Amino acid sequence: EVHKISNNVYALVGETTQRSPTNFGNNSTHGVIITEEGVILVDSGASYLGAKEIHAAIQILTNKPVKVIINTGGQDHRWLGNDYFQQLGARIISSSKTKQDQKDRADYHLNRLGGLIKESLDGTEPVFATETFDEKMKLKLGGVNLELYHFGAAHTVGDIVVWMPSTKTMFTGDVVFNDRMLGIGPAQDSQSWIDVFEKMASFKPEHIVPGHGKASDLATATKNTQSYLIFLKDKISKILDNDGDMLEASKIDQSEFHFLSGHEAIAGKNAQWVFEKMEFDY
């Protein structure tokens, strides 16, 4: 679904269910910014065919070429469409930690997607980011100014946010999950994720284009993501204070977050992952 955020700024909202042959692995949300010189695409999709599908949606909005791809993290749907857009001449930008994450987990992603999306993975070749930065990068194209920030690990180790000051829009990648319950993810550092969210929120964005789910305001993003992370940490702190174990953590009542899709499959695992990390740091 194409959601208009403001003039020439859009969110492409994918399904919040699992990756499948029909969604080409794009169970994710992507940002589109149309400038005078061309298009900036935030996250390229989970496969070659997924990228082609994203490009088809962009071509309904504009006939301008895709000039820049920003990979906001190392998860498959953030970057495995890079090859498609590089063949069209696009620059590909990520944090330096995301590029390393892409290299480290490329085989893992391809093997997993092979079981989930099957023939829809055809033609997918891992192409890593060609331009990287460590903490901050300024990007200008066709009169549009963007600021890219890596504040630390969130869902993955290299997650970044993309700030568009002129429209007060924040493209968050997997720093924000809307409508769908987040997974603690490969970084497995919920406290860092909470801190990264706080730094993102300090910009006071009026529009959030998340990594999953519909675009929203900051209050909705906070409820769906940061509040959930804080909830888990608070519950598990009490369990650890009382010498509880992982089994107890897995039984935490998370019903107040059952409005988020996918909670049946991921809620218990999230509690276990947070418990494991907190027990190690305790």
C-alpha positions in Angstrom: 0.0 0.0 0.0 1.2 3.5 -0.9 0.7 6.1 1.9 1.3 9.7 1.2 3.2 11.5 4.0 3.6 14.9 2.5 4.4 16.4 -1.0 6.7 13.9 -2.7 7.2 11.8 0.4 5.6 8.3 0.7 5.6 5.1 2.7 5.3 1.8 0.9 3.7 -0.4 3.5 4.1 -4.2 3.1 2.3 -7.0 4.9 2.9 -7.4 8.7 2.8 -11.2 8.3 5.7 -13.5 7.6 7.8 -13.4 4.4 6.1 -15.3 1.7 6.4 -16.1 -2.0 3.6 -13.6 -2.7 5.2 -10.7 -0.9 8.7 -11.5 -2.1 10.0 -11.2 1.4 8.8 -7.6 1.6 6.9 -7.8 4.9 8.3 -4.4 5.6 7.8 -0.7 5.1 9.9 1.5 2.8 10.3 5.2 2.3 10.2 7.1 -1.0 11.4 10.7 -1.4 10.9 12.2 -4.9 13.4 15.0 -5.6 14.0 17.3 -8.6 16.9 15.0 -9.7 15.5 11.6 -8.9 14.2 9.3 -6.2 15.7 8.4 -2.8 14.5 4.9 -1.7 14.8 3.9 2.0 15.5 0.1 1.9 15.6 -1.9 -1.2 13.6 -5.0 -0.4 14.3 -8.6 0.4 14.9 -10.0 -3.1 15.5 -9.1 -6.7 11.8 -9.6 -7.4 10.9 -7.7 -4.3 12.9 -4.7 -5.5 11.2 -4.9 -8.8 7.9 -4.8 -7.1 9.0 -1.7 -5.1 10.2 -0.1 -8.3 6.8 -0.7 -10.0 5.1 1.1 -7.1 7.5 4.0 -7.4 6.9 4.3 -11.2 3.2 4.9 -10.5 4.3 7.9 -8.5 7.0 9.3 -10.8 9.0 8.6 -13.9 12.2 9.9 -12.3 15.0 7.4 -11.8 16.0 5.9 -8.5 19.2 7.7 -7.7 20.0 6.7 -4.1 19.3 3.6 -2.0 19.6 3.9 1.8 19.9 0.6 3.7 18.8 1.3 7.2 20.0 -2.0 8.6 21.3 -5.5 8.0 17.9 -7.3 7.9 17.2 -9.0 4.5 14.3 -6.7 3.4 16.6 -3.6 4.0 19.2 -4.6 1.4 18.8 -7.7 -0.7 17.2 -5.7 -3.4 20.4 -3.7 -3.8 21.5 -5.6 -7.0 18.3 -4.6 -8.9 18.7 -0.9 -8.1 22.5 -0.9 -8.6 21.9 -2.1 -12.1 19.8 1.0 -12.6 22.7 3.2 -11.5 21.7 3.9 -7.9 24.2 4.8 -5.1 23.8 2.5 -2.1 24.5 3.9 1.4 24.5 2.3 4.8 26.3 2.6 8.1 29.7 0.8 8.2 28.3 -1.7 10.8 25.4 -2.5 8.5 27.8 -3.2 5.6 29.7 -5.6 7.8 26.5 -7.2 9.0 25.4 -7.6 5.3 28.7 -9.5 4.6 28.4 -11.6 7.8 24.8 -12.7 7.4 24.3 -12.8 3.6 24.4 -16.6 3.4 22.1 -16.9 6.4 19.5 -14.6 4.8 19.6 -16.4 1.5 19.3 -19.8 3.0 16.4 -18.7 5.2 14.6 -16.9 2.4 15.0 -20.0 0.3 12.7 -21.8 2.7 10.3 -18.9 3.1 9.8 -17.4 -0.4 11.2 -20.2 -2.5 11.1 -19.4 -6.3 10.5 -15.7 -5.5 14.1 -15.6 -4.5 15.2 -16.2 -8.1 17.7 -13.7 -9.4 18.7 -12.4 -5.9 22.4 -11.7 -5.5 23.8 -10.0 -2.4 25.2 -6.6 -3.2 26.6 -4.7 -0.3 26.5 -0.9 0.3 29.0 1.0 -1.7 29.1 4.1 0.5 29.3 4.0 4.3 29.5 6.2 7.4 30.2 5.6 11.1 27.9 7.9 13.0 26.5 10.7 10.9 26.2 11.6 7.2 24.5 14.4 5.3 22.9 13.7 2.0 21.6 16.2 -0.6 19.8 15.4 -3.8 17.6 17.6 -6.0 17.1 20.2 -3.3 16.3 17.7 -0.5 18.5 17.5 2.5 18.7 14.4 4.7 20.6 13.5 7.8 21.6 9.9 8.5 22.5 8.8 12.0 23.8 5.6 13.5 23.1 5.9 17.3 23.9 2.2 18.2 22.4 -1.2 17.9 18.6 -1.7 17.8 17.1 -4.6 15.9 20.4 -5.1 14.1 23.9 -3.8 15.0 24.0 -1.2 12.3 20.5 0.3 12.3 20.2 3.9 11.3 17.5 6.5 11.1 17.1 9.1 8.3 15.9 12.6 9.2 14.2 14.9 6.7 14.1 18.3 8.4 12.0 20.0 5.8 9.0 17.8 6.5 9.9 16.7 10.1 9.8 13.1 8.9 11.9 10.3 10.4 12.5 7.1 8.4 13.4 4.7 11.2 13.9 1.3 9.6 13.8 -1.4 12.3 14.2 1.1 15.1 10.4 1.3 15.0 7.8 -1.5 14.5 4.2 -0.4 14.1 1.2 -2.8 14.0 3.5 -5.8 14.3 5.3 -7.1 17.5 9.0 -6.5 17.2 11.5 -9.3 17.5 14.5 -8.5 19.7 16.6 -9.5 16.7 20.2 -10.3 15.9 21.6 -7.4 18.0 19.9 -8.8 21.2 20.5 -5.6 23.1 17.1 -4.2 24.3 18.7 -1.5 26.4 20.7 -0.1 23.4 17.5 -0.2 21.3 15.6 1.8 24.0 18.5 4.3 24.0 18.5 4.6 20.2 14.8 5.1 20.2 15.2 7.9 22.7 17.8 9.7 20.6 15.5 9.3 17.5 12.6 10.7 19.5 14.6 13.8 20.6 14.2 15.2 17.0 10.4 15.4 17.8 9.3 14.1 14.3 5.8 14.8 13.2 5.9 11.8 10.9 7.4 8.3 11.5 8.0 6.0 8.5 8.8 2.8 10.4 10.5 -0.4 9.4 7.2 -2.3 9.7 3.6 -1.3 9.7 1.9 2.0 8.8 3.4 5.4 9.1 2.4 7.2 12.3 3.1 9.9 14.8 5.8 9.6 17.5 3.3 8.7 20.2 2.1 5.6 18.3 5.6 4.5 17.5 6.5 4.9 21.2 3.5 2.7 22.3 4.3 0.0 19.7 8.1 -0.2 20.2 9.8 1.6 23.1 7.0 1.0 25.6 7.1 -2.7 24.8 10.9 -2.9 25.3 10.7 -1.0 28.6 7.9 -3.3 29.7 10.0 -6.4 29.1 13.0 -5.0 30.8 11.0 -4.0 33.9 9.3 -7.4 34.2 12.5 -9.3 33.8 14.4 -7.1 36.3 11.8 -8.2 38.9 12.3 -11.8 38.0 16.0 -11.6 38.3 15.7 -9.7 41.6 13.8 -12.7 42.9 16.2 -15.3 41.5 13.7 -16.4 38.9 14.6 -18.3 35.7 14.0 -18.2 32.0 10.9 -20.4 32.2 9.3 -17.7 34.4 10.3 -15.0 31.9 8.6 -16.9 29.1 5.4 -16.9 31.0 5.2 -13.1 31.5 1.7 -11.8 30.7 2.1 -9.7 27.6 -1.6 -9.4 26.8 -1.5 -5.6 26.8 0.5 -5.8 23.6 -1.7 -8.4 21.9 -3.0 -5.7 19.6 0.4 -6.1 17.7 0.2 -8.8 15.0 2.5 -11.8 15.3 2.6 -11.7 19.1 1.6 -15.4 19.4 4.9 -16.5 17.7 7.4 -14.0 19.1 6.3 -12.7 22.5 7.7 -15.7 24.5 11.0 -15.7 22.5 11.4 -11.9 23.1 11.1 -12.5 26.9 13.7 -15.3 26.7 16.1 -13.3 24.7 15.9 -10.3 27.0 16.2 -12.5 30.0 19.3 -14.2 28.6 21.0 -10.8 28.0 20.0 -9.3 31.3 21.0 -12.4 33.2 24.5 -12.2 31.6 24.8 -8.5 32.5 23.3 -8.8 35.9 
